[in-house]
Amino acid sequence: MKNHPDAKRNHRWGYFRLALLSFGLCVVVIFAILHFVFNAHVARADFKSFAESKIGEAFKAKVHIRSVQASFFNEVAFTDLDVEPDTLKPSPYRVRIQKVVFHYNLWQLLTRNIKMPSSVVLDAPEIAIPGEGFPYGILDRLSLGQGDASIAGLEMDNGFIRYEIPNLQAVLELRGVRGSFKPYGVGKLRLDFHAYVSGFANGEVDVQGDVDLIQKTHDLRLDLHSVDFGSKIPIPLETLVGKMRWVNDNFFFDEIQAVIHGWDVEIRGSLERLVQSPALTLHWQVGERKPSVRGNFRADLASQSMHGEIYVKGQPDFIFDGKVRQEDMRYVFDALRVNDDYDGQGWFDFKSGDYRLKFEKERQSVSIVSNLNGLDFEMNLNLNHVKLYGVDLVTSARIRLMPYRKPLKKKVWKFKGAFATDYFILEYIPFYDFKGEFEITPDGIRNFNGSWGNVFNMLGTVSFRKQPFESKFMLNVNGFDLGNVQTFASKPLPKALGGILEGKLKLDGPLNHPEVVGHFTIRNGILGRLEYDRGYIQLRGIAPYLRLYDSKILKGRTTFSLEGAIDMSLANMFHGVEIRKPDKYVIWKGWEANTNQGEGDVEVGRPLLPTFSLRAGGNSSENIAPDNKDKEDDKYLVVGPKFKF
């Protein structure tokens, strides 16, 4: 009696195992029958003809299936397909298919309704789509979700799609396409696939969204994964990560993270009406935590208008407006206005990436030529009477900037620059053959090295770390013949000027008002009729006003002191310079000093004033007569023919 419960339990378990075994055998029998019926149906010639017509109808082509094989009880694989375009009704789409798989659900098998599959899988298809617009046609021809005799869904595995973009003269290729195209509602399709893109862009993308085949509209969401633009597309963005929306012929960007020439950039905006008269709106910033540069840009080809702002360190440094129009693949900018101060014009060639900008203000102009995919810049600069360090500058210069190639991890831009001038006139004095090189980074200009021939050389740096910019320059003069000044100077000069100039001029401080300190020597000098052995010139100040100190002229055993200041803002910059004897008598004010060596006299004169004569004499109050000029023991000073001190 104690074993009775166990016996009952074993008895029940035996019945359960028998029922389970019977159910399993029934399932096997049912599936065997379904498989037999399925294979029998697949083996029929009309089923093969149906598959050929259905696939051919979808792709507007004549399809011949060489091999039909039932892989499982609900799956049929068609391989070795020959696809011939329909010559009577040619399709703009080109298709190559190696394998097509039909899937059937259990209800279709039980009801023996296996004429139309529940879904179709295209295995490694190749589809070429012309670029007239969004490919509604090929999706519509698949007859997805239209009526009872329709395919419930299309899947693609390892597909290849080639999409032509004639407006941009580019091609977008999708490789390894894996996903589904499922109908819902009436004439609507839901896309969900992953692909690797190349051509127009390179990288990975996930696409999800809806297509209305009746209204010919679509709304797709694109997730970008490290996408770069192709080499033939002049857009210098790399490793794009973020989300986009493609709504009909409009694109919307939402916080796209990218790298432009090694710098982090964030982009928001839209590209609307892509097919006809596009309008581009961009909001961008360079730098992640503390953006160093940010800007806004809007261009509308329908209204032919453009507007933009560029902010550097939070300040709107550049605000511009203008007109824009399209000529084939070139966009032309007219009537540009920058900061309500500069007028400009230019163009951008989308095919090559080349662009040119030119800005003018009164008699000043600058033109920039470059390529959007590179960082080489060529600039032509024309300045007419611009104040630099308080002095007048006239120049025509050519400047070229070339980037240093650095690893992206450093993300610090650095340019090597070179310049040359057609003419360079500083304070009305031309300096021929002025050329040089420099380096420029976000911190400033360094390693500046400019020269005028073999005589003048300037070295220096400019720091951008704070406002106003700080500068340090050193001008070295090595053996300049002052006699050459007469050949090119446009300001008043002595009738005779000569000597060999050597020394240094230091500029230190704010770029707009640096302190100037100069130390020069002159050998075998000539100043009017005054010939001297050596001169020592020392000056200090803020340009254009430079005060002389500890400066002197040596002639034999006689020392003349130079005092006063040089004012480069005056036509006669030496107006405030004085020559004094050791006893502090002023023997010259103004510009020109002449000496009569035969008589031991010093004649002093300057433009717009009569000539003076100065002579050493005694304390006598008598007038100087011609017959006593040779008395060397006289101790008086005569200014002019009849005046004495």
PABA-199942 format. One record per residue (C-alpha): residue number from 1; residue in three letters; x, y, z. Coordinates in steps of 0.05 Angstrom, whole numbers. Layout:
<nodes>
NODE   resi   resn       c1       c2       c3
NODE    NUM    ala        X        Y        Z
...
</nodes>
This chain:
<nodes>
NODE   resi   resn       c1       c2       c3
NODE      1    met        0        0        0
NODE      2    lys       59       47       11
NODE      3    asn       80       41      -62
NODE      4    his       11       57      -88
NODE      5    pro       21      134      -96
NODE      6    asp       87      122     -134
NODE      7    ala       52       72     -179
NODE      8    lys       -2      123     -196
NODE      9    arg       51      176     -209
NODE     10    asn       89      130     -256
NODE     11    his       24      111     -290
NODE     12    arg        8      185     -303
NODE     13    trp       78      199     -328
NODE     14    gly       72      141     -376
NODE     15    tyr        8      170     -405
NODE     16    phe       42      239     -411
NODE     17    arg      102      211     -448
NODE     18    leu       56      173     -494
NODE     19    ala       15      235     -509
NODE     20    leu       78      276     -519
NODE     21    leu      107      224     -566
NODE     22    ser       42      220     -604
NODE     23    phe       40      296     -611
NODE     24    gly      111      297     -636
NODE     25    leu       96      243     -686
NODE     26    cys       35      282     -710
NODE     27    val       76      346     -718
NODE     28    val      129      308     -756
NODE     29    val       76      276     -800
NODE     30    ile       42      343     -812
NODE     31    phe      107      377     -830
NODE     32    ala      127      319     -873
NODE     33    ile       61      324     -909
NODE     34    leu       69      400     -915
NODE     35    his      139      391     -940
NODE     36    phe      116      339     -991
NODE     37    val       59      383    -1014
NODE     38    phe      105      444    -1014
NODE     39    asn      158      408    -1056
NODE     40    ala      106      382    -1103
NODE     41    his       78      452    -1113
NODE     42    val      147      482    -1122
NODE     43    ala      165      428    -1173
NODE     44    arg      107      449    -1217
NODE     45    ala      125      488    -1280
NODE     46    asp       72      540    -1269
NODE     47    phe      103      558    -1201
NODE     48    lys      169      571    -1235
NODE     49    ser      134      612    -1288
NODE     50    phe       97      651    -1234
NODE     51    ala      163      666    -1198
NODE     52    glu      196      689    -1263
NODE     53    ser      138      735    -1280
NODE     54    lys      133      763    -1210
NODE     55    ile      207      779    -1205
NODE     56    gly      208      805    -1277
NODE     57    glu      147      849    -1263
NODE     58    ala      182      879    -1203
NODE     59    phe      245      897    -1241
NODE     60    lys      215      909    -1311
NODE     61    ala      257      854    -1341
NODE     62    lys      252      784    -1369
NODE     63    val      276      734    -1317
NODE     64    his      297      662    -1329
NODE     65    ile      306      618    -1268
NODE     66    arg      352      559    -1279
NODE     67    ser      349      528    -1210
NODE     68    val      292      521    -1159
NODE     69    gln      304      489    -1092
NODE     70    ala      261      482    -1030
NODE     71    ser      309      494     -973
NODE     72    phe      261      483     -915
NODE     73    phe      187      466     -911
NODE     74    asn      171      541     -920
NODE     75    glu      228      568     -962
NODE     76    val      244      567    -1036
NODE     77    ala      310      591    -1065
NODE     78    phe      316      612    -1138
NODE     79    thr      388      614    -1163
NODE     80    asp      424      624    -1229
NODE     81    leu      378      679    -1252
NODE     82    asp      385      711    -1321
NODE     83    val      356      781    -1321
NODE     84    glu      345      812    -1390
NODE     85    pro      319      884    -1396
NODE     86    asp      251      892    -1428
NODE     87    thr      264      924    -1496
NODE     88    leu      191      944    -1505
NODE     89    lys      184      976    -1437
NODE     90    pro      255      991    -1415
NODE     91    ser      265     1007    -1342
NODE     92    pro      312     1062    -1319
NODE     93    tyr      335     1015    -1264
NODE     94    arg      390      963    -1277
NODE     95    val      386      900    -1235
NODE     96    arg      430      839    -1227
NODE     97    ile      405      784    -1181
NODE     98    gln      441      720    -1164
NODE     99    lys      392      691    -1114
NODE    100    val      319      704    -1092
NODE    101    val      287      669    -1033
NODE    102    phe      211      663    -1022
NODE    103    his      186      654     -951
NODE    104    tyr      117      626     -931
NODE    105    asn       83      628     -864
NODE    106    leu       50      568     -831
NODE    107    trp      -21      591     -847
NODE    108    gln       -4      594     -921
NODE    109    leu       22      523     -918
NODE    110    leu      -38      497     -880
NODE    111    thr      -86      531     -928
NODE    112    arg      -42      512     -987
NODE    113    asn      -41      585    -1008
NODE    114    ile       32      585    -1030
NODE    115    lys       25      623    -1094
NODE    116    met       45      690    -1064
NODE    117    pro      102      688    -1012
NODE    118    ser       96      725     -946
NODE    119    ser      164      757     -957
NODE    120    val      219      758    -1008
NODE    121    val      293      760     -993
NODE    122    leu      340      787    -1046
NODE    123    asp      408      756    -1033
NODE    124    ala      466      800    -1057
NODE    125    pro      427      839    -1109
NODE    126    glu      459      895    -1150
NODE    127    ile      413      954    -1166
NODE    128    ala      431     1017    -1204
NODE    129    ile      383     1076    -1194
NODE    130    pro      385     1138    -1238
NODE    131    gly      385     1204    -1202
NODE    132    glu      320     1236    -1226
NODE    133    gly      298     1237    -1153
NODE    134    phe      279     1191    -1097
NODE    135    pro      270     1118    -1124
NODE    136    tyr      195     1113    -1113
NODE    137    gly      190     1076    -1179
NODE    138    ile      228     1014    -1162
NODE    139    leu      194     1008    -1094
NODE    140    asp      126     1017    -1127
NODE    141    arg      140      964    -1180
NODE    142    leu      153      913    -1126
NODE    143    ser       77      918    -1112
NODE    144    leu       88      916    -1038
NODE    145    gly       25      920     -996
NODE    146    gln      -24      930    -1054
NODE    147    gly      -83      882    -1053
NODE    148    asp      -89      810    -1032
NODE    149    ala      -41      784    -1083
NODE    150    ser       17      822    -1055
NODE    151    ile       82      808    -1022
NODE    152    ala       80      824     -948
NODE    153    gly      151      847     -943
NODE    154    leu      218      852     -978
NODE    155    glu      284      837     -945
NODE    156    met      354      849     -972
NODE    157    asp      417      813     -951
NODE    158    asn      486      837     -972
NODE    159    gly      456      882    -1025
NODE    160    phe      490      934    -1069
NODE    161    ile      454      997    -1091
NODE    162    arg      484     1050    -1136
NODE    163    tyr      449     1117    -1134
NODE    164    glu      469     1171    -1184
NODE    165    ile      466     1245    -1163
NODE    166    pro      469     1285    -1228
NODE    167    asn      461     1353    -1195
NODE    168    leu      526     1342    -1158
NODE    169    gln      557     1299    -1213
NODE    170    ala      569     1246    -1160
NODE    171    val      550     1174    -1144
NODE    172    leu      529     1144    -1077
NODE    173    glu      540     1070    -1068
NODE    174    leu      509     1028    -1012
NODE    175    arg      545      962     -999
NODE    176    gly      527      906     -953
NODE    177    val      455      929     -949
NODE    178    arg      419      888     -897
NODE    179    gly      348      904     -875
NODE    180    ser      274      903     -890
NODE    181    phe      223      941     -932
NODE    182    lys      154      927     -903
NODE    183    pro       87      954     -927
NODE    184    tyr       35      983     -881
NODE    185    gly      -30     1020     -893
NODE    186    val      -47     1036     -964
NODE    187    gly       12     1047    -1011
NODE    188    lys       61     1059     -954
NODE    189    leu      127     1027     -939
NODE    190    arg      170     1025     -877
NODE    191    leu      246     1020     -887
NODE    192    asp      296      995     -836
NODE    193    phe      365      976     -860
NODE    194    his      440      983     -848
NODE    195    ala      491      996     -902
NODE    196    tyr      563     1017     -916
NODE    197    val      566     1078     -961
NODE    198    ser      620     1099    -1010
NODE    199    gly      630     1147    -1068
NODE    200    phe      594     1212    -1049
NODE    201    ala      608     1194     -976
NODE    202    asn      645     1137     -940
NODE    203    gly      624     1104     -875
NODE    204    glu      565     1069     -843
NODE    205    val      493     1090     -839
NODE    206    asp      428     1064     -809
NODE    207    val      364     1085     -845
NODE    208    gln      294     1082     -816
NODE    209    gly      231     1116     -839
NODE    210    asp      168     1116     -881
NODE    211    val      154     1122     -955
NODE    212    asp       87     1140     -985
NODE    213    leu       87     1109    -1054
NODE    214    ile       21     1142    -1074
NODE    215    gln       36     1213    -1051
NODE    216    lys      109     1206    -1071
NODE    217    thr      135     1230    -1004
NODE    218    his      184     1202     -953
NODE    219    asp      210     1217     -883
NODE    220    leu      274     1180     -867
NODE    221    arg      320     1184     -806
NODE    222    leu      393     1172     -818
NODE    223    asp      443     1154     -763
NODE    224    leu      514     1169     -787
NODE    225    his      573     1129     -761
NODE    226    ser      642     1158     -778
NODE    227    val      622     1183     -847
NODE    228    asp      671     1220     -891
NODE    229    phe      655     1257     -955
NODE    230    gly      687     1227    -1017
NODE    231    ser      750     1253    -1049
NODE    232    lys      711     1284    -1107
NODE    233    ile      665     1322    -1061
NODE    234    pro      696     1388    -1039
NODE    235    ile      669     1386     -968
NODE    236    pro      726     1380     -917
NODE    237    leu      686     1344     -864
NODE    238    glu      709     1278     -835
NODE    239    thr      684     1226     -785
NODE    240    leu      613     1253     -783
NODE    241    val      572     1225     -726
NODE    242    gly      500     1244     -712
NODE    243    lys      430     1244     -738
NODE    244    met      398     1271     -802
NODE    245    arg      328     1273     -829
NODE    246    trp      313     1267     -903
NODE    247    val      243     1294     -916
NODE    248    asn      226     1295     -990
NODE    249    asp      280     1340    -1020
NODE    250    asn      300     1371     -953
NODE    251    phe      356     1351     -906
NODE    252    phe      359     1371     -833
NODE    253    phe      422     1364     -791
NODE    254    asp      417     1357     -715
NODE    255    glu      482     1367     -677
NODE    256    ile      528     1331     -726
NODE    257    gln      596     1320     -695
NODE    258    ala      653     1322     -745
NODE    259    val      726     1339     -756
NODE    260    ile      748     1393     -805
NODE    261    his      822     1394     -821
NODE    262    gly      837     1364     -753
NODE    263    trp      791     1408     -711
NODE    264    asp      727     1386     -676
NODE    265    val      665     1420     -704
NODE    266    glu      591     1416     -688
NODE    267    ile      541     1430     -744
NODE    268    arg      466     1443     -743
NODE    269    gly      423     1467     -800
NODE    270    ser      386     1446     -863
NODE    271    leu      391     1439     -938
NODE    272    glu      323     1453     -967
NODE    273    arg      295     1447    -1038
NODE    274    leu      355     1406    -1060
NODE    275    val      325     1391    -1129
NODE    276    gln      310     1463    -1148
NODE    277    ser      337     1529    -1120
NODE    278    pro      368     1501    -1056
NODE    279    ala      372     1540     -991
NODE    280    leu      428     1524     -942
NODE    281    thr      426     1542     -868
NODE    282    leu      486     1526     -823
NODE    283    his      502     1538     -750
NODE    284    trp      572     1514     -732
NODE    285    gln      624     1520     -679
NODE    286    val      697     1498     -676
NODE    287    gly      719     1469     -609
NODE    288    glu      680     1428     -558
NODE    289    arg      684     1459     -489
NODE    290    lys      705     1529     -506
NODE    291    pro      689     1544     -579
NODE    292    ser      742     1589     -608
NODE    293    val      703     1603     -672
NODE    294    arg      629     1597     -687
NODE    295    gly      584     1623     -741
NODE    296    asn      518     1625     -777
NODE    297    phe      506     1623     -851
NODE    298    arg      445     1626     -896
NODE    299    ala      444     1624     -972
NODE    300    asp      380     1620    -1013
NODE    301    leu      385     1611    -1089
NODE    302    ala      310     1625    -1097
NODE    303    ser      319     1696    -1071
NODE    304    gln      393     1698    -1090
NODE    305    ser      411     1724    -1021
NODE    306    met      463     1706     -969
NODE    307    his      478     1727     -898
NODE    308    gly      528     1704     -845
NODE    309    glu      564     1719     -781
NODE    310    ile      631     1694     -755
NODE    311    tyr      645     1699     -680
NODE    312    val      716     1695     -654
NODE    313    lys      721     1685     -579
NODE    314    gly      649     1707     -570
NODE    315    gln      652     1771     -610
NODE    316    pro      618     1781     -678
NODE    317    asp      682     1798     -716
NODE    318    phe      652     1790     -786
NODE    319    ile      581     1803     -809
NODE    320    phe      568     1797     -884
NODE    321    asp      511     1801     -933
NODE    322    gly      508     1794    -1008
NODE    323    lys      478     1762    -1069
NODE    324    val      490     1690    -1093
NODE    325    arg      472     1657    -1158
NODE    326    gln      488     1591    -1191
NODE    327    glu      523     1581    -1258
NODE    328    asp      527     1507    -1273
NODE    329    met      571     1479    -1216
NODE    330    arg      597     1548    -1196
NODE    331    tyr      565     1594    -1144
NODE    332    val      578     1667    -1155
NODE    333    phe      577     1718    -1099
NODE    334    asp      560     1790    -1117
NODE    335    ala      551     1854    -1078
NODE    336    leu      584     1826    -1015
NODE    337    arg      585     1874     -957
NODE    338    val      628     1858     -896
NODE    339    asn      618     1895     -830
NODE    340    asp      585     1951     -870
NODE    341    asp      655     1972     -888
NODE    342    tyr      684     1927     -942
NODE    343    asp      655     1911    -1011
NODE    344    gly      670     1844    -1042
NODE    345    gln      656     1792    -1093
NODE    346    gly      677     1720    -1108
NODE    347    trp      658     1651    -1131
NODE    348    phe      660     1578    -1108
NODE    349    asp      667     1519    -1156
NODE    350    phe      633     1458    -1126
NODE    351    lys      664     1411    -1177
NODE    352    ser      736     1429    -1161
NODE    353    gly      729     1460    -1092
NODE    354    asp      766     1523    -1115
NODE    355    tyr      742     1590    -1090
NODE    356    arg      763     1663    -1096
NODE    357    leu      743     1723    -1053
NODE    358    lys      761     1796    -1062
NODE    359    phe      746     1853    -1014
NODE    360    glu      757     1927    -1024
NODE    361    lys      753     1989     -981
NODE    362    glu      768     2055    -1014
NODE    363    arg      838     2044    -1042
NODE    364    gln      852     1981    -1002
NODE    365    ser      839     1911    -1029
NODE    366    val      854     1839    -1011
NODE    367    ser      839     1776    -1053
NODE    368    ile      841     1704    -1028
NODE    369    val      848     1642    -1072
NODE    370    ser      843     1573    -1042
NODE    371    asn      809     1505    -1044
NODE    372    leu      757     1483     -994
NODE    373    asn      789     1414     -986
NODE    374    gly      857     1444     -971
NODE    375    leu      888     1497     -927
NODE    376    asp      935     1529     -977
NODE    377    phe      918     1603     -985
NODE    378    glu      944     1653    -1035
NODE    379    met      929     1726    -1020
NODE    380    asn      943     1789    -1059
NODE    381    leu      944     1851    -1015
NODE    382    asn      941     1923    -1039
NODE    383    leu      946     1977     -986
NODE    384    asn      948     2051    -1001
NODE    385    his      968     2099     -945
NODE    386    val      950     2054     -887
NODE    387    lys      976     2073     -819
NODE    388    leu     1023     2019     -791
NODE    389    tyr     1058     2034     -725
NODE    390    gly     1035     2105     -737
NODE    391    val     1072     2111     -803
NODE    392    asp     1045     2112     -874
NODE    393    leu     1047     2046     -914
NODE    394    val     1036     2034     -988
NODE    395    thr     1047     1963    -1013
NODE    396    ser     1027     1909    -1062
NODE    397    ala     1043     1841    -1032
NODE    398    arg     1032     1768    -1046
NODE    399    ile     1024     1722     -987
NODE    400    arg     1019     1646     -986
NODE    401    leu      999     1603     -927
NODE    402    met     1014     1529     -926
NODE    403    pro      992     1483     -869
NODE    404    tyr     1038     1438     -830
NODE    405    arg     1013     1366     -832
NODE    406    lys     1004     1341     -761
NODE    407    pro      970     1282     -728
NODE    408    leu      896     1293     -714
NODE    409    lys      907     1281     -640
NODE    410    lys      943     1347     -632
NODE    411    lys      887     1386     -667
NODE    412    val      927     1450     -667
NODE    413    trp      932     1485     -734
NODE    414    lys      997     1514     -756
NODE    415    phe     1015     1549     -821
NODE    416    lys     1080     1566     -855
NODE    417    gly     1075     1632     -891
NODE    418    ala     1116     1666     -945
NODE    419    phe     1108     1736     -974
NODE    420    ala     1138     1779    -1028
NODE    421    thr     1123     1850    -1050
NODE    422    asp     1119     1885    -1117
NODE    423    tyr     1131     1950    -1079
NODE    424    phe     1135     1968    -1005
NODE    425    ile     1135     2042     -988
NODE    426    leu     1141     2058     -914
NODE    427    glu     1133     2132     -895
NODE    428    tyr     1142     2150     -969
NODE    429    ile     1208     2112     -972
NODE    430    pro     1207     2051    -1018
NODE    431    phe     1241     1987     -996
NODE    432    tyr     1255     1944    -1055
NODE    433    asp     1252     1868    -1056
NODE    434    phe     1217     1862     -988
NODE    435    lys     1203     1788     -976
NODE    436    gly     1205     1737     -921
NODE    437    glu     1171     1680     -885
NODE    438    phe     1136     1665     -819
NODE    439    glu     1095     1615     -780
NODE    440    ile     1025     1627     -754
NODE    441    thr      986     1587     -701
NODE    442    pro      926     1602     -655
NODE    443    asp      976     1633     -606
NODE    444    gly     1004     1682     -656
NODE    445    ile     1058     1695     -708
NODE    446    arg     1128     1669     -695
NODE    447    asn     1194     1661     -731
NODE    448    phe     1180     1722     -774
NODE    449    asn     1240     1734     -818
NODE    450    gly     1235     1790     -870
NODE    451    ser     1288     1824     -910
NODE    452    trp     1301     1881     -959
NODE    453    gly     1357     1857    -1002
NODE    454    asn     1420     1839     -963
NODE    455    val     1419     1902     -919
NODE    456    phe     1355     1903     -878
NODE    457    asn     1331     1843     -839
NODE    458    met     1271     1840     -790
NODE    459    leu     1258     1784     -740
NODE    460    gly     1200     1780     -692
NODE    461    thr     1136     1751     -663
NODE    462    val     1064     1772     -650
NODE    463    ser     1023     1741     -593
NODE    464    phe      948     1731     -600
NODE    465    arg      938     1711     -527
NODE    466    lys      907     1778     -506
NODE    467    gln      880     1842     -535
NODE    468    pro      913     1883     -562
NODE    469    phe      962     1835     -593
NODE    470    glu     1033     1839     -566
NODE    471    ser     1091     1845     -614
NODE    472    lys     1166     1839     -611
NODE    473    phe     1207     1857     -672
NODE    474    met     1280     1872     -685
NODE    475    leu     1303     1908     -748
NODE    476    asn     1377     1897     -764
NODE    477    val     1412     1944     -812
NODE    478    asn     1478     1921     -840
NODE    479    gly     1517     1971     -883
NODE    480    phe     1462     2013     -915
NODE    481    asp     1489     2069     -959
NODE    482    leu     1451     2132     -941
NODE    483    gly     1469     2161    -1008
NODE    484    asn     1418     2114    -1039
NODE    485    val     1362     2149    -1001
NODE    486    gln     1367     2207    -1050
NODE    487    thr     1346     2162    -1107
NODE    488    phe     1279     2142    -1079
NODE    489    ala     1257     2186    -1020
NODE    490    ser     1196     2229    -1031
NODE    491    lys     1202     2271     -968
NODE    492    pro     1248     2331     -961
NODE    493    leu     1321     2311     -955
NODE    494    pro     1388     2347     -951
NODE    495    lys     1421     2366    -1015
NODE    496    ala     1475     2316     -997
NODE    497    leu     1465     2256     -953
NODE    498    gly     1513     2198     -945
NODE    499    gly     1548     2149     -899
NODE    500    ile     1543     2076     -881
NODE    501    leu     1486     2061     -832
NODE    502    glu     1488     2002     -784
NODE    503    gly     1448     1985     -722
NODE    504    lys     1384     1958     -694
NODE    505    leu     1313     1982     -684
NODE    506    lys     1270     1946     -632
NODE    507    leu     1194     1947     -630
NODE    508    asp     1163     1919     -567
NODE    509    gly     1092     1924     -539
NODE    510    pro     1020     1928     -566
NODE    511    leu     1018     1917     -640
NODE    512    asn      982     1982     -653
NODE    513    his     1027     2025     -608
NODE    514    pro     1094     1990     -593
NODE    515    glu     1152     2024     -560
NODE    516    val     1209     2037     -610
NODE    517    val     1282     2036     -587
NODE    518    gly     1337     2047     -638
NODE    519    his     1413     2045     -636
NODE    520    phe     1451     2064     -700
NODE    521    thr     1520     2085     -722
NODE    522    ile     1539     2122     -786
NODE    523    arg     1609     2118     -815
NODE    524    asn     1637     2171     -862
NODE    525    gly     1574     2211     -860
NODE    526    ile     1551     2270     -902
NODE    527    leu     1496     2317     -881
NODE    528    gly     1490     2374     -931
NODE    529    arg     1560     2405     -931
NODE    530    leu     1577     2375     -864
NODE    531    glu     1623     2315     -871
NODE    532    tyr     1634     2277     -806
NODE    533    asp     1672     2216     -786
NODE    534    arg     1621     2180     -744
NODE    535    gly     1550     2189     -718
NODE    536    tyr     1515     2155     -660
NODE    537    ile     1439     2157     -664
NODE    538    gln     1397     2132     -606
NODE    539    leu     1322     2142     -603
NODE    540    arg     1262     2118     -563
NODE    541    gly     1187     2130     -564
NODE    542    ile     1120     2110     -590
NODE    543    ala     1113     2117     -665
NODE    544    pro     1107     2164     -700
NODE    545    tyr     1142     2208     -647
NODE    546    leu     1213     2184     -630
NODE    547    arg     1257     2224     -583
NODE    548    leu     1333     2226     -591
NODE    549    tyr     1378     2214     -532
NODE    550    asp     1454     2207     -524
NODE    551    ser     1461     2220     -598
NODE    552    lys     1521     2256     -628
NODE    553    ile     1562     2269     -690
NODE    554    leu     1639     2266     -689
NODE    555    lys     1682     2306     -736
NODE    556    gly     1755     2303     -719
NODE    557    arg     1760     2326     -647
NODE    558    thr     1694     2363     -650
NODE    559    thr     1631     2332     -622
NODE    560    phe     1562     2356     -640
NODE    561    ser     1502     2332     -601
NODE    562    leu     1436     2313     -634
NODE    563    glu     1375     2330     -593
NODE    564    gly     1300     2335     -603
NODE    565    ala     1255     2284     -636
NODE    566    ile     1236     2253     -702
NODE    567    asp     1162     2261     -719
NODE    568    met     1145     2214     -777
NODE    569    ser     1076     2244     -782
NODE    570    leu     1105     2309     -810
NODE    571    ala     1126     2321     -881
NODE    572    asn     1193     2344     -853
NODE    573    met     1203     2289     -801
NODE    574    phe     1268     2322     -776
NODE    575    his     1234     2388     -761
NODE    576    gly     1245     2379     -686
NODE    577    val     1318     2357     -690
NODE    578    glu     1373     2404     -666
NODE    579    ile     1448     2402     -672
NODE    580    arg     1485     2433     -612
NODE    581    lys     1557     2448     -599
NODE    582    pro     1590     2424     -534
NODE    583    asp     1573     2492     -503
NODE    584    lys     1500     2478     -517
NODE    585    tyr     1493     2531     -571
NODE    586    val     1442     2510     -623
NODE    587    ile     1476     2511     -690
NODE    588    trp     1418     2480     -729
NODE    589    lys     1344     2472     -726
NODE    590    gly     1310     2439     -783
NODE    591    trp     1333     2397     -840
NODE    592    glu     1398     2414     -875
NODE    593    ala     1468     2428     -849
NODE    594    asn     1523     2450     -896
NODE    595    thr     1596     2460     -880
NODE    596    asn     1647     2505     -915
NODE    597    gln     1709     2464     -901
NODE    598    gly     1755     2514     -934
NODE    599    glu     1735     2569     -886
NODE    600    gly     1718     2527     -824
NODE    601    asp     1646     2551     -827
NODE    602    val     1583     2511     -815
NODE    603    glu     1524     2533     -859
NODE    604    val     1456     2510     -836
NODE    605    gly     1393     2513     -875
NODE    606    arg     1326     2477     -884
NODE    607    pro     1271     2478     -935
NODE    608    leu     1227     2540     -934
NODE    609    leu     1279     2579     -893
NODE    610    pro     1341     2620     -913
NODE    611    thr     1410     2591     -905
NODE    612    phe     1450     2607     -842
NODE    613    ser     1525     2610     -831
NODE    614    leu     1558     2596     -765
NODE    615    arg     1630     2614     -746
NODE    616    ala     1673     2610     -684
NODE    617    gly     1691     2681     -660
NODE    618    gly     1710     2725     -600
NODE    619    asn     1668     2769     -554
NODE    620    ser     1677     2831     -598
NODE    621    ser     1613     2865     -618
NODE    622    glu     1641     2885     -685
NODE    623    asn     1610     2859     -748
NODE    624    ile     1646     2805     -785
NODE    625    ala     1684     2832     -845
NODE    626    pro     1712     2792     -903
NODE    627    asp     1783     2812     -887
NODE    628    asn     1785     2782     -817
NODE    629    lys     1753     2714     -831
NODE    630    asp     1818     2677     -819
NODE    631    lys     1828     2698     -746
NODE    632    glu     1826     2632     -710
NODE    633    asp     1828     2661     -639
NODE    634    asp     1758     2693     -646
NODE    635    lys     1707     2663     -598
NODE    636    tyr     1640     2684     -622
NODE    637    leu     1582     2651     -659
NODE    638    val     1550     2683     -719
NODE    639    val     1482     2664     -747
NODE    640    gly     1469     2693     -815
NODE    641    pro     1512     2747     -847
NODE    642    lys     1503     2801     -794
NODE    643    phe     1481     2768     -729
NODE    644    lys     1524     2743     -672
NODE    645    phe     1517     2715     -601
</nodes>
